[in-house]
């Protein structure tokens, strides 16, 4: 029986390692580089070396960008973030979007510092608005965070004309919201479009009549967990 070439075995092993260690979002590179630089400069001092390497490793983990495979069934709305569902209620969308004051179903996901912080599109369609609004930096898992905290709101319009709104909300520790899309862009379901550092919340506003499939306290996987199905 022919033996598999060693180069093939090595390549297979490397593929297995890559599948278990997710890549890092480009936004994390400066933070990892700063940690490594601090470690290099302080290599003669054990505490500085250790602190620098620990900071680099922590930032590499925080900015991880795992591969996700979204569902293909029509009408599925996926979670825009990893985290825990902290609220399910009805509320008007952010007023700066000009969508009116009629309440819509809203699902809120709280992200701890241990969650992957890249955000993904809950549906595919055209970005018709992307609006940033300054605000406070209160605890992100409280209901008031949707109104008071700094946020960035995106409206995605599906081909049938219905809108899904996804809102990045800064938290107590989070001080920077990154949104990489703007009005006029097209985006696919599950596609990465931004991130928040460090600790935050994502609100998803659904069309009326959506069938919500999750519950408070449930863990979500961005781009894969189905939050709701559209009628």
Protein Blocks (a to p, Z undefined) as FASTA:
>chain_A
ZZddfklmmmmmmmmmmmmmccddfklmmmmmmmmmmmmmmmmpmklmmmmmmmmmmmmm
mmpccdddddfbehiacdfbgcddfbdcdddddfklonojadcddddddddfkbccbdcd
fbgcddfbdcddddddddfkbmklmmmmccdddddddfkopacdddddddfklccdcdfb
dehiacdehiafbdcdehiaddddddehiacfbdehiacdehkacfbdcZZ
